[in-house]
Amino acid sequence: MDLRHLRYVVATARNGSFSAAALELEVQQPVVSRRIRELEEELGVALFDRSTAGATLTPVGEDFTVMAGRILNDLQHLTDRTQAAVQGRRGSVMLGFYKSLSSGNLRFILRRFRENHPDIGLDLLEAPFVELMADIHSGKLDVAVILGDPDRCPVLHTMAIGTEQLVVVLPESHPLAEKPFVYWSDLKGERLLISHQDPGPDIRNILIGKLAAPSDSPEIVNLHVSRESILSLVGAGEGISLQCECASGLTGLGAVFRPVHDANGATRIGYVACWHPGNDNPVLKTFLEALRPEV
């Protein structure tokens, strides 16, 4: 007995004749008749009653066909699952990112990915840049989303996935809070609160690059606290801060958010996805397509 025998039995039972089953299976009618006869001889029992009107199942044949159908369905399900895994439609992917990126556009992308790919598990890890890079190289992570340009990780494959405006966070009572946007030159002499946690160091580098002249003399305070704590300190009048645009969704902290402009308009910061060139997870390609910016 092999799978062909089971398929011939199920097809004959469904069609009511050997000839109709042969048409469905695209084989000659004598082949179907002979294979079923071989199976009946092996089992020592008739599965079909034959007549000029066709072939009908015997009581034993009915039980056999039910079980044969289950076996064929399970086999097809197994085949489909295996092919889906190979083609990147089933499996899991491990994504790493800064905690501060868990809101905004990335959150929307992840929600849409889960809706469009319910058979793919998405595991998340919030970690600093150094840990994300180590986990990419060790294989713990499939992909990481970080701030910066595609050339920031030269030994990895990277893909630019979008940008966000850089915003200045001000106490509600601050004079600059009345403006629709703020120029870099407006920040001279301010006390800027920057988190030691990522992407705080990246934002600090942007800040130094924009206010590098000695006359600018910004007071940069690095704090070992979360982004939410930074915003609370700003609301309490302890200083101002620079944040990614996604932080503007955090309200009720006594702070306001204003875009930072230079002569060319709003200052934007880029996001990139990076992954190891040796990563062979089929699901990774599917996830990268979901991250790819729409044209």
N, C-alpha and C positions, 0 to 999 in steps of 0.2 A: 504494500500500500504506500502511495506517495501523494503529494499534494495535487497532482493531476487527477488522480482518482476522485479526490474530494471535490475538486472544481467541476468535474463532469457530472457527479451525482447532484450537486447543488443546482447546476445549470439545467439539468434534465428535469428535476423536480419543479424548478421555477417555470419552465417553458411547457412542460407536459408531454414532451416527445424528444426522442434522440435527435431527430433531424433539426428541430428548432434550436436545441442546445448546441448542435454543431455549427449552425449559422451564427449564434452568439459568440461562440468561442473561436470561430474562423478556422475550423478543421473539418475533415470529411466525416459524414455521418457514421460510416463503419468504424471509425476510430473511437468515437464516443461509445458506441454499442459494445465494441470489443473490450475497452478498458473497464466498463462497468461490469461486464460479464466476468472479467478476470477478478475484480474485487469481490463479487458475489461468491465466486468459487473459493477465494481465499478465506472469506468469512464463513462460508458454509451456509449461507442464507440468502434468499432473494430479497432485493431491495425494491424492485419494481415489478408490478404486474403488467405484462406486455399485451397489447391488443392492436387491432387495426386502427383504433381511435387514438393510440398513443401509448404513453407509459405513465402509470399512476403508482404512487408509493404504497408499499405494504406497511403494516403497522411497525415492523422493525425498521423499515426504510425511513419512516417518518422520524423516529427517534435518532437514527443515524444522521439524517440530513440536518436536524437541529444542531447536533454536536459538531458536524462538519462545518456548518455555517459559522458557528462560534470560533472554531479554529482558524478558518480563513479570515474572518473579521479581525481576530487578534493578530494574525500575521500581517495583515494590511496595515493595522494600526502601528505595529512595531516598525514596519518598513517606512511608513510616513514619518514617524518620530525620528528615525535614524537619518532619513534624508533631510528633514528639517534642521537637525543639528549640524549636519555637514554643510548645508546651505546658509547657516546663520540665522535660521528662523526659530530655533529652540536652543536653550542653554542658559548661560548667565554671564554677566559682565560686571567687573569690579571697577567702580569709578571713584577717584579721589579728587578732592577740591578743598579750597580754603573754607573755613566755617562762614566767612562773610559772603561767600558766593551762594549760600544755600537759599537765598531769596532772589527776587528779580527774574531775569530772563532764563537763567539756568533751571530754576524751579519749574517754569512753564515747559521747557524742553523735556525735562524728566517726566512730568505728568503726561505730556503728549506721547512720549515714547512708551510708557506703560500702557496707555490706552490702545496704541497701535500694535503693540507686540506683547500681548498678554502671556505668551509662552516663553518669554525671555525674562529671567530673573535679573534684577538690577540691585546690586549691593553697593552701598555708599560708605566712604571713609573720609572724615574731615581731619585734615592734618596740615602742619606747616610745609612749606616748600621743600625743605631738606628731606623730610620724611617721605613726601610724595615721590621725590626723585629716587630715593633709595628703594621704595616699594615697587616702582616701575622697573628698575634694574633687576630686582630680585624675583620678579614675576608675581608678587602679591597683588599688584594692581594691573589692570589691563590698560587703563587710560587715566590721565589726570587733566583737569582744567585749571589753568593758572593765569595770572596776569602777565602781560609782556608781549614781545614780538616773537614770530616764529623762530628767529635765530637765537632765542634765549637758551635753548637746549640743543646744541649742535649735534650731539650723538644720538638723539632721538628723532623719530618722525613727528612732525608737528603740522597743525592745520589751524589757521586763523578762523575763529568762529564768531567774531563780532566785537563790538566796542560799546563802551558806556561813557557818559559824560562824567567828568570829575566835578564834584560839588563841594562847596565850603559849607560847613555846619556852623551856625551862629546862634548865640543866645537871642531870644525874641526881642530883647531890649537893645541889641547892638545896632549902631547907626547904619551898618551895611545891610541890615535885614530889610530895610525899606526899598532896596534896589532889586530890580528883576534879575540881575546877574552881577557878578563881581569880577573886576579885573585883577590880574596878579599883582599889579602895582598897589592895589588897595590893601594888600595883606602885609605890607611893610610894617615892621615893628610889632606885629601881632604875636600873641603867645599861642603856638600851635600844638595841640595835643595829638600825638600819634601813638597808636597801639604797637606794642612790641610784636604782637601776633600778626601773621600774614593776613592781608597784604600791606600791613603798616610799613614795613621796610621799603616796599616798592613805591608807595605813595611818598615816603620821606625822600627817596631819590628824585622823584619828579619835583617835589617842593624845592629841594636844593638846586636843581637845575634851573628852575624858573626864578628863584630868588637867591642867586649866587653872589651878587655884588655885595661888597662890604657895607655899602650904604643901606642895603635892604635889612640887614641885621634881624632876621626872624629868630624868635626864641622857640626852639623845637624841644618839646618835652616828650620823651619816650616813656610810656607807661605799660606795665605788665598787667593790663586789664583787658577785658573784652571790648568789642566795638560798642555794645550797648552801654557799658560803663562809661566809655569815652563820651558818648552822646549825652548821658546824664550829667557828666561833669560840665559839658558845654552849656547845657540848659541851666546849670547852677551858676554860670558866669565865671568858670575857672579858666576859660580860654576858648579858642575856636578849633576846628578840625577840618581835615580834608578826607573825603570818603568817596567810595564808588556810588554811582547814582542809585543803585539798588537799596542803599541805606535809607533813602528818603521815604521808604515805606514804613519806617519805624517812627511812629508819632506819639504824642503825649509825653514827650520828654523835655518840653520847654525849649526846643531848638527849632530852627528853620533851616531850610536847605536852598542854596542858591548856586546855579551853574558858574563855573570859573571860566572866564574868557581871556584870550590874548588878542592880538591884532587880527588873527585869522578866524576868530570866532570861538566857539566852545572848545575847551580842552577835553580830549577823549583819550581813554585808555583801552588797550586791546586785550582780548582774551584768546588764549590758544589751547587747543587740545594736544597732548603729547603722549606718545606710546612707543614702546620698544620695537625696533625693526624686526626682532626675532619672535614677536608675539604671533602665535598661530591659532588663536581662539577665533573660530569662524564667526561668532556673534559680534566680535569687535567691529568688523566691517559694517555690519548692520547698524550698530550704535553710532559709528562715525558718520554714516549717512544721515542719521537723525540730527547730529550736531552741525552738519554742514549748512552754512548760511543759505537761505533761499535767494535765488537771483531775481 
